[in-house]
């Protein structure tokens, strides 16, 4: 038996969930963000209180490891590390783009056997963070920051159906414009969907070094210059 505290802060959505033995037993989400700095601590306290009140020991903390929002990932990782130190449990990293595939695979059983999945996170303008998987979640192409044009994914589209989803996908569909390109709307990285990926890593003992783990940012953070006061 295992209980995992899952933390997801890679986009504007802040979410926390407890999973135990293959099921989500507690969840909190805030879609009005980005409010991670305000909401995450409260969500975590409430989740840990729920576990304590039901005499459920937490065995590990799983955190979405990126890519995504620099600030969101930093806040989520800092919180996850603090909990790991505080209650002496293991840290698990769940890749954000892999996480995006979980609800798609669970809810779209009619998808063709040769279909490919391309989760996308918005990286401003026509750039996205993207990865390519098959239906078994085997990586076909690693994570890249793609500037999307009509040829970016043509090598995959010319061979069969490709499903695009995530908050970077919708803006790209007119540019991709291929008969094999399909858009799935409303897919977000959420803590309640981390359970299968986190439990797999727990079973395989794929833990992170709490002291040295950093998220996958893909790009260096660039601070914006403040506008002069009039």
Secondary structure, DSSP 8 states (H G I E B T S, - for coil): --EEEEEE-SSS-EEEEEEETTEEEEEEEE-S-S-HHHHHHHHHHHHHHHHHHTT----EEEEE-BSS-HHHHHHHHHHHHHHHHHHT-EEEEE-HHHHHHHHHHHH-TTS-TT-EEEEEEE-STTEEEEEEEETT--EEEEEEEEE--TTTTHHHHTTS-EEEESTTTGGGHHHH--TTEEEE-S----GGG-HHHHHHHHHTT--B-TTT---B-SS-----------
